[in-house]
Amino acid sequence: MWNVLARMYGRKKRVLRTDQIKHSIYALKQGDLSVASYYAALKTKWEELDYHVEDNWDCGSDHARHWEMEWMDRTFLFLGGLRDEFETI
């Protein structure tokens, strides 16, 4: 019983932390940061997110497809958070 409770609440904490990290990623904008610093801040948050996300894949091609879509999303998040001077990218 204790193992079940530990897994249940441990998973709940992980899900909540994942949600917090995602909110901080979506809220992050370049602002006064250089492009390199902005990217580094995003990359740090993405690495933290990757650590907390539990991804159990049955098929390697599903995993590869997921990461292909994930990197596309991350690219658009990065570009969308840049200052207006980069609007033409």
C-alpha positions in Angstrom: 0.0 0.0 0.0 2.8 2.4 0.9 4.5 1.8 -2.5 1.2 2.6 -4.3 0.8 5.8 -2.4 4.4 6.8 -3.0 4.0 6.3 -6.7 0.7 8.1 -6.9 1.9 11.2 -5.0 5.3 11.1 -6.6 3.7 11.1 -10.0 1.4 13.9 -9.0 4.4 16.1 -7.9 6.1 15.3 -11.2 3.0 16.3 -13.2 2.6 19.5 -11.3 6.3 20.4 -11.7 6.0 19.7 -15.4 3.1 22.0 -15.7 5.0 24.8 -13.8 8.0 24.4 -16.1 5.8 24.6 -19.2 4.1 27.8 -17.9 7.5 29.3 -17.3 8.7 28.3 -20.8 5.6 29.9 -22.5 6.0 33.1 -20.4 9.7 33.5 -21.2 10.5 36.3 -23.7 13.7 37.7 -24.9 13.2 41.2 -23.4 16.5 42.8 -22.6 18.4 39.5 -23.0 20.8 38.8 -25.9 19.6 36.2 -28.3 22.3 33.8 -26.9 21.2 34.4 -23.3 17.5 34.0 -24.2 18.2 30.7 -26.0 20.3 29.5 -23.1 17.5 30.3 -20.6 15.0 28.4 -22.8 17.4 25.5 -23.2 17.9 25.3 -19.5 14.1 25.1 -19.0 13.7 22.6 -21.8 16.3 20.4 -20.2 14.6 20.6 -16.8 11.3 19.7 -18.5 12.9 16.8 -20.3 14.1 15.5 -16.9 10.6 15.6 -15.4 8.6 14.3 -18.3 8.0 10.5 -18.1 8.1 9.1 -21.6 7.7 5.4 -22.0 7.7 4.5 -25.7 6.6 1.2 -27.1 8.0 2.0 -30.5 11.2 3.8 -31.4 9.7 5.5 -34.4 7.0 7.0 -32.2 9.7 8.4 -30.0 11.6 9.8 -33.0 8.4 11.4 -34.4 7.5 12.9 -31.0 11.0 14.6 -30.8 10.7 15.8 -34.3 7.4 17.6 -33.5 8.8 18.7 -30.1 11.8 20.4 -31.7 9.5 22.1 -34.2 7.4 23.4 -31.3 10.5 24.6 -29.5 11.8 26.4 -32.5 8.5 28.3 -32.9 8.5 29.1 -29.1 12.0 30.5 -29.5 11.2 32.5 -32.5 7.9 33.8 -31.0 9.7 35.0 -27.9 12.3 37.1 -29.8 12.0 40.9 -29.7 10.0 42.6 -32.5 13.2 43.5 -34.4 13.4 39.8 -35.4 9.8 39.8 -36.7 11.0 39.1 -40.3 12.7 35.8 -39.4 
